[in-house]
Amino acid sequence: MFAGTAALALSACGSQVPEAAPYLQAEHENLRWSDGSKVKLNRVDLQDANKAIAGKDFTEVSNTQQWALGDSSFGAMGLDANGNLFGSMVRNQGIDPATNALTAGSMVGTVKNGKFDAFPLQVEPPNNESFRQVIAGDSDGKNFVWVETADTSIVASSWVLYSKPAKSHEPIRLASSADDSKSQVPPLGASDIQPVIRKDRVYWHETVQTEADSPITSRMRSVDLAGTESPRDEANDVAYPASLDVSMAVFAMTPDTEQTQDEFAESLFPQPSGISLVDELGNTTELLKVAADSPEDSHFGMMRGSGNTVVFSYNGETLIVDTLSRQVTSFEEPTDSNITGLAQCGDLSTWAYMDVSGELLGKQYVYNVKDQSLRAVEEPKLFGTSVCHDNYLAWSVHDVENDGAFATEIVTEWKR
């Protein structure tokens, strides 16, 4: 996958700065910049990661072990500026004996001093039903957004988007799947809605089909966090936005005019043709594209971003791209594994890998894009989700000896 490599090694000055990871310079065979030039990158071997030591590299701030074996489970969606977890708490999920309906006492809130601080209930629960499934959410440290559905399906087709800005006591209803006249494709539905905060707005993508025989496409939309306006279209044929300082990074999608809705449901989502940037005025510029002669099985994985940094998985590599300097760092992923738990905040990127059977490989990687250091937390019980904010990183672990245990979130603060 690489050509023209040359060995180089970097070292950091001063004992307080982590040593930069050694790398090999290379050219990527399949990715190109927008002008068609090859992508030059620094390839770092994951085996060169320094072992992260508790008390030296990071300090554990809190965990949610108190709920691991109870009748409640907490799922993290973000962190606030003080390192408090933001997420959903599910209690007593089961069948209501009186109505024979599926019920879930799910609440949204933060964890402070070991206690779950629930946000006030929304005035309008999804579909006014008792089932409340929280699908996804995000936090920028002071504001919170999340998506709910009353649908019991894993790929629910109805959803409601809420926010709780720092200055608001009550959650605010921002948008829903029923707000727009364009029909959303039911097979993907709410499970496809992944809201991302940038400044005073929240962004997400939707999969739509305007006519029964029209191509299935994707678009990015946004709405202000205060809910004072209607959602607006930002860009077409893009998906899975990631927040940067001056733009949104998105996967560029090419509509398949020959594909039917049934075929689309089976394939879930077409592969992106590259990565683009969408500015505040809605202008779209190409950043990276896949070469025309790339293997047909080439594929993108998840993508995250912050500042000028975009982190994503592509065809067996984890790549970290500075969108301004065009410096690219690459990590070859372990054989027969996929990236999971990817998060990017400030200078820190963190992720893990799992094998084809869904088992985590036991290391949580942390890369500092500023000093180019790579560290790894050795944790055999990794569960595969991560969130972060500034120097706070959180990942999940589970009790491998107890099948009934819920995942535990571990919050850490990292030293520079």
SVG drawing of the C-alpha trace seen along z (x, -y; Angstrom):
<svg xmlns="http://www.w3.org/2000/svg" viewBox="-53 -32 69 48">
<polyline fill="none" stroke="black" stroke-width="0.4" points="0.0,0.0 3.0,-2.3 5.7,-3.3 9.1,-5.1 9.5,-4.7 12.5,-6.3 13.2,-5.7 13.2,-8.6 13.0,-9.0 12.1,-11.9 13.0,-12.7 11.5,-15.2 13.4,-17.7 13.0,-17.9 12.0,-15.2 8.5,-16.5 7.5,-16.1 6.6,-12.5 9.0,-11.3 7.6,-11.4 7.0,-8.0 9.4,-6.9 8.0,-6.7 8.6,-5.8 7.8,-8.3 5.6,-6.9 3.1,-7.7 -0.4,-6.4 -1.4,-4.4 -5.1,-4.9 -5.7,-8.3 -5.2,-11.6 -5.4,-15.3 -8.1,-17.3 -5.5,-18.4 -4.7,-14.7 -1.3,-14.7 -0.4,-11.6 -0.8,-11.8 2.6,-11.7 2.4,-10.4 4.3,-9.4 3.7,-5.7 3.9,-4.8 4.1,-1.2 1.6,-0.5 4.2,1.7 6.2,-1.5 3.6,-2.8 4.8,-3.6 2.9,-1.9 0.7,-4.5 1.2,-4.4 -1.5,-5.4 -0.3,-8.2 2.3,-9.3 0.6,-9.7 -3.0,-9.8 -5.1,-9.8 -8.4,-8.0 -11.0,-10.6 -14.2,-8.5 -16.0,-5.4 -19.5,-4.0 -18.8,-0.6 -21.6,-1.2 -24.1,-0.4 -22.3,2.5 -24.3,5.2 -27.5,3.4 -30.8,3.0 -29.6,-0.2 -27.0,-0.7 -25.3,-3.9 -24.1,-4.7 -21.7,-7.6 -22.2,-10.0 -19.7,-12.8 -18.0,-14.7 -18.5,-18.2 -15.7,-20.7 -15.1,-19.3 -14.8,-15.7 -18.3,-14.7 -19.9,-12.0 -22.9,-12.9 -25.1,-10.0 -28.3,-7.9 -29.3,-5.8 -31.7,-2.9 -33.7,-1.4 -36.1,1.5 -36.3,2.3 -38.8,5.0 -42.5,5.8 -45.3,3.9 -47.5,6.6 -50.6,4.4 -50.2,3.4 -47.8,6.1 -45.8,3.2 -42.1,2.8 -41.0,0.2 -37.8,-1.6 -37.2,-4.1 -34.4,-5.8 -33.2,-9.2 -30.6,-11.6 -28.2,-13.5 -24.7,-13.8 -22.8,-11.8 -21.5,-14.0 -19.8,-12.8 -20.9,-9.2 -24.6,-10.2 -26.7,-10.4 -28.1,-13.9 -31.0,-13.5 -32.2,-16.4 -35.8,-17.4 -38.2,-15.4 -39.1,-16.9 -42.6,-18.3 -43.1,-16.1 -41.8,-12.6 -41.3,-10.8 -44.8,-9.9 -46.1,-10.3 -45.3,-6.6 -43.6,-5.1 -40.7,-3.5 -37.8,-5.9 -34.7,-4.9 -31.7,-7.3 -29.7,-6.6 -26.8,-9.0 -25.6,-12.3 -22.7,-14.8 -21.3,-17.4 -18.9,-20.3 -18.2,-20.6 -21.1,-22.9 -23.9,-22.1 -25.6,-18.7 -27.5,-17.2 -29.1,-13.8 -31.6,-11.8 -34.5,-9.8 -37.1,-7.4 -40.2,-5.7 -39.6,-3.0 -38.6,0.4 -36.7,1.4 -32.9,1.3 -33.2,-0.7 -36.0,-3.0 -37.5,-5.2 -38.7,-8.0 -36.6,-10.3 -36.6,-13.5 -33.5,-15.7 -33.1,-17.6 -30.5,-20.0 -29.8,-21.3 -27.6,-24.4 -25.6,-25.6 -27.9,-28.5 -31.1,-26.4 -32.6,-24.5 -35.1,-22.6 -34.2,-20.5 -35.2,-22.0 -36.8,-20.2 -34.8,-21.0 -36.0,-18.8 -37.7,-15.5 -38.0,-13.0 -41.6,-14.3 -40.6,-17.9 -39.6,-17.8 -41.7,-16.9 -38.8,-14.8 -39.3,-11.2 -36.5,-9.6 -35.6,-6.0 -37.2,-3.8 -34.6,-1.0 -31.8,-3.4 -33.9,-5.8 -33.0,-7.0 -30.0,-4.7 -28.3,-6.8 -28.8,-10.1 -25.5,-11.1 -25.6,-14.7 -22.4,-16.8 -22.1,-20.2 -20.1,-22.9 -20.2,-26.4 -23.8,-27.3 -25.3,-24.7 -25.8,-21.0 -25.2,-19.1 -26.3,-15.6 -26.9,-13.8 -30.1,-12.2 -30.7,-9.6 -33.6,-10.7 -35.5,-9.8 -37.7,-12.5 -39.6,-10.4 -40.4,-6.7 -38.2,-6.3 -35.6,-8.9 -32.0,-8.0 -31.4,-7.5 -29.1,-10.3 -27.7,-11.8 -27.6,-15.4 -26.2,-17.3 -28.6,-19.5 -28.2,-21.8 -30.2,-23.8 -29.2,-26.3 -28.8,-24.9 -31.3,-27.3 -34.0,-26.0 -35.0,-29.5 -35.1,-28.5 -36.1,-25.7 -33.5,-23.1 -31.7,-24.1 -29.9,-22.1 -26.1,-22.5 -24.8,-20.2 -26.0,-17.3 -24.4,-14.0 -22.4,-14.0 -22.6,-12.0 -21.3,-11.5 -20.1,-15.1 -17.2,-15.7 -16.7,-19.1 -13.6,-21.2 -12.6,-24.8 -13.6,-26.4 -15.7,-23.8 -17.3,-20.4 -15.5,-17.4 -17.8,-15.0 -17.7,-11.8 -18.4,-12.6 -21.1,-10.3 -21.9,-9.5 -25.6,-8.7 -26.3,-5.4 -29.1,-6.2 -29.6,-2.5 -30.0,-1.4 -33.5,-0.5 -34.6,-1.1 -34.5,2.7 -31.0,3.0 -30.0,-0.1 -31.3,1.4 -29.3,4.6 -26.0,2.7 -26.8,0.1 -24.7,-2.6 -22.6,-3.1 -18.9,-3.6 -17.7,-7.3 -15.6,-8.6 -13.5,-10.8 -13.6,-13.4 -14.8,-17.0 -15.0,-20.2 -18.2,-22.3 -17.8,-25.8 -20.3,-28.0 -21.7,-29.3 -22.4,-25.8 -19.5,-25.9 -18.1,-22.4 -14.4,-21.8 -12.8,-18.5 -10.0,-17.4 -9.2,-13.8 -10.4,-11.5 -10.1,-7.8 -8.0,-7.1 -10.0,-5.7 -7.8,-2.6 -8.2,-1.7 -9.3,1.9 -13.1,2.4 -13.0,3.6 -11.5,0.3 -13.6,-1.1 -13.8,-3.9 -14.6,-3.4 -15.6,-5.9 -14.4,-9.5 -14.0,-12.1 -12.4,-15.6 -11.5,-18.6 -9.5,-21.8 -7.8,-21.2 -7.5,-17.4 -9.5,-14.7 -9.1,-11.1 -10.6,-8.2 -10.2,-4.6 -9.5,-3.6 -8.8,-0.2 -6.9,1.2 -5.3,-2.0 -6.0,-4.6 -5.1,-8.0 -4.7,-11.4 -4.8,-14.4 -4.0,-18.0 -6.3,-19.8 -4.2,-23.0 -0.6,-21.7 -1.5,-18.4 0.6,-16.5 -0.7,-12.9 0.1,-10.2 -0.8,-6.6 -1.1,-3.5 -1.5,-0.1 -4.4,1.7 -3.9,5.2 -4.8,8.0 -8.5,8.9 -9.5,6.1 -11.6,2.9 -11.2,-0.4 -13.7,-1.1 -14.1,-3.7 -12.6,-6.5 -12.6,-10.0 -10.8,-13.2 -10.5,-16.2 -8.0,-19.0 -4.6,-17.5 -5.5,-14.0 -6.8,-11.1 -7.9,-7.9 -9.1,-4.5 -9.0,-0.7 -9.3,2.3 -11.5,5.3 -11.2,8.6 -13.8,10.1 -15.5,11.9 -16.1,8.6 -13.4,9.1 -11.3,6.1 -7.5,6.4 -6.8,5.1 -5.1,1.7 -6.5,-1.8 -4.3,-4.0 -3.7,-7.7 -1.9,-9.9 -0.9,-13.5 -0.9,-15.3 1.1,-18.2 4.1,-16.3 3.5,-13.2 3.7,-10.8 1.9,-7.5 0.9,-5.8 -1.2,-2.7 -3.3,-1.8 -3.1,2.0 -6.7,3.0 -7.8,6.6 -11.4,5.8 -12.0,3.0 -15.6,2.8 -15.1,0.5 -16.6,-2.9 -14.8,-6.2 -15.6,-9.9 -13.3,-12.8 -13.1,-16.5 -9.8,-18.5 -7.5,-16.4 -10.3,-14.1 -10.6,-10.7 -13.1,-8.0 -13.4,-4.5 -15.5,-1.5 -14.6,1.9 -16.7,4.9 -16.6,7.8 -15.5,10.7 -16.4,13.2 -20.0,12.0 -22.2,12.1 -24.9,10.1 -22.7,7.1 -23.1,3.8 -20.1,1.9 -18.3,-0.5 -17.1,-3.9 -13.6,-4.9 -12.9,-8.6 -9.2,-9.7 -7.3,-13.0 -4.2,-13.0 -0.9,-14.9 0.9,-16.6"/>
</svg>
